[in-house]
């Protein structure tokens, strides 16, 4: 109704869907994981149709990574020639300076949704290998939404008898997250797919060494500033965790590299480039 009454110059379709409108539209497509892993979504067909409608209706489309742009173009040929890559940033709270969370023992950290696509069971398996190979107590802290939680998470914890070593905290206020990043030995997120991987950027901005999957946009987000592992191979993830757990020099190296890498992404740049694209749409 507001679109009909106000008739703005440009409508920003921020939720990867679009209403019926004749207004010029700037569409945001954050990822198309539901095309690659439809079984991981209850509503993959709806998400696919909404995205197809958005791409068809949009004058221009924003993707948050070059990998995402490629996947969008492959899944939706109508997007050809419309897509601009604009990398997001994180808010000012995510910085190396500030308080750290101090657990009873050193810990590795994951932040994000606990759904199947995030591949949490492989992290748990890698963590179990770390505990069995190195005589030091550690905790694995999982922070994020438990809505549609991957049932394999609790099964893997029970199988490996890690109920006391894996701490599932659920959702925490955003203001609490920086201290968890700053205090962790490393951030571990070997997802099967990421449109960008915002928690990865948050971790790097806080000086937390990163372990990520060597797929999709994570290769761009992390670059050479973190440890990349085959997301399907818990042994590779374990080897990366072992490096961070046992070698302070390696931790310092990737902490510094991550901070430097994070500075390449900013909310100011995202806003400026988006505004520039809006102006271009208005001229068409």
Secondary structure by P-SEA (a helix, b strand, c coil): cccccccccccccccccccccccccccccccccccccccccccaaaaaaaaaaaaaaccbbbbccaaaaaaaaaacccccccbbbbbbbbccccccccbbbbccccccccccccccccaaaaaaaaaaaaaacccbbbbbbbbccccccccaaaaaaaaacccccccccccccccccaaaaaaccbbbbbcccccccaaaaaaaaacbbbbbbccccccccccccccccccccaaaaaaaaaaaaccaaaaaaaaaaaaaaaaaccaaaaaaaaaaaaaaaaac
